[in-house]
Amino acid sequence: MSDKVKRFKKEREELNQMVLARDNIDIKRFFALDNAVYRDGALNAKTKELLGLATSLVLRCDDCITYHVIRAREIGATDAEFDEVMAIGMVVGGSITIPHVRRAEQLWKEMED
């Protein structure tokens, strides 16, 4: 696991704990919903992660892109699947997504090992 992935996961976990420690039921419900929608259902979990990645790319959310690149790799997405998701995100989001595609590609390559 790359240092970037380790740092991202650690920071995300620590910040999530801080947010959830506030004991706000609405925030906890949203977090639970976010977790639940990525489980296997009519669509399998990998497809859902790839959808999350494409959507995050279009929205240009770097943290979200990083999270979904990591999850897509962990859940077994292939290079070909990743490439198609990047292409879809660029077509829908336009050229403004190119810097985000570059960073996603960099992280995807870092995670090859």
C-alpha positions in Angstrom: 0.0 0.0 0.0 1.5 3.4 -1.0 2.2 6.0 1.6 -0.4 8.3 -0.1 -3.1 5.7 0.4 -2.0 5.0 4.0 -2.1 8.8 4.8 -5.5 9.2 3.1 -7.1 6.3 4.9 -5.6 7.4 8.3 -6.8 11.0 7.9 -10.2 9.9 6.6 -10.7 7.6 9.6 -9.6 10.2 12.1 -11.8 12.9 10.6 -14.8 10.5 10.4 -14.4 9.7 14.1 -14.3 13.4 14.9 -17.5 14.0 12.9 -19.3 11.0 14.3 -18.3 11.8 17.9 -20.5 14.9 17.6 -23.4 12.5 18.2 -25.6 14.1 15.6 -28.2 11.6 14.5 -28.8 13.2 11.0 -25.1 13.1 10.2 -24.9 9.5 11.4 -27.8 8.6 9.3 -26.2 10.1 6.2 -22.9 8.3 6.9 -24.9 5.0 7.3 -26.7 5.6 4.0 -23.5 6.5 2.2 -22.0 3.2 3.4 -25.2 1.1 2.6 -25.6 2.2 -1.0 -22.3 0.7 -2.1 -23.2 -2.8 -0.9 -24.1 -5.5 -3.4 -27.7 -5.1 -4.6 -29.2 -5.1 -8.1 -25.8 -3.7 -9.0 -22.7 -5.4 -7.5 -20.4 -3.4 -5.2 -17.7 -3.0 -7.8 -20.1 -1.5 -10.3 -21.3 0.9 -7.6 -17.7 1.9 -6.8 -17.0 2.6 -10.4 -20.2 4.7 -10.6 -19.1 6.6 -7.5 -15.7 7.2 -9.2 -17.3 8.5 -12.4 -19.7 10.7 -10.5 -16.9 12.1 -8.2 -14.8 12.8 -11.3 -17.6 14.8 -12.9 -18.1 16.7 -9.6 -14.3 17.3 -9.4 -14.1 16.2 -5.8 -10.5 15.1 -5.2 -11.1 13.4 -1.9 -14.0 11.5 -3.3 -12.0 10.5 -6.4 -9.2 9.3 -4.2 -11.6 7.3 -2.0 -13.2 5.6 -5.0 -9.9 4.9 -6.8 -8.7 3.2 -3.7 -12.0 1.2 -3.2 -12.2 0.3 -6.9 -8.7 -1.1 -6.8 -9.4 -2.9 -3.5 -12.6 -4.4 -4.8 -10.9 -5.8 -8.0 -11.6 -3.2 -10.8 -9.4 -3.9 -13.8 -7.2 -1.4 -15.7 -9.7 -1.6 -18.6 -12.6 -0.8 -16.3 -10.8 2.1 -14.7 -9.9 3.5 -18.1 -13.5 3.3 -19.3 -14.7 5.1 -16.1 -12.1 7.9 -16.7 -13.3 8.2 -20.3 -17.0 8.4 -19.3 -16.2 11.0 -16.6 -14.3 13.1 -19.1 -17.1 12.9 -21.7 -19.7 13.9 -19.2 -17.6 16.4 -17.2 -15.6 17.9 -20.1 -12.0 19.1 -20.3 -12.1 20.6 -16.8 -11.9 17.0 -15.4 -8.5 16.4 -17.0 -6.4 17.5 -14.0 -8.5 15.1 -11.9 -8.1 12.3 -14.3 -4.3 12.8 -14.2 -4.3 12.6 -10.4 -6.6 9.5 -10.4 -4.3 7.8 -13.0 -1.3 8.6 -10.8 -2.9 7.0 -7.8 -4.1 4.0 -9.8 -0.5 3.4 -11.0 0.9 3.9 -7.5 -1.5 1.1 -6.3 -0.4 -1.4 -8.9 2.2 -2.9 -6.6 
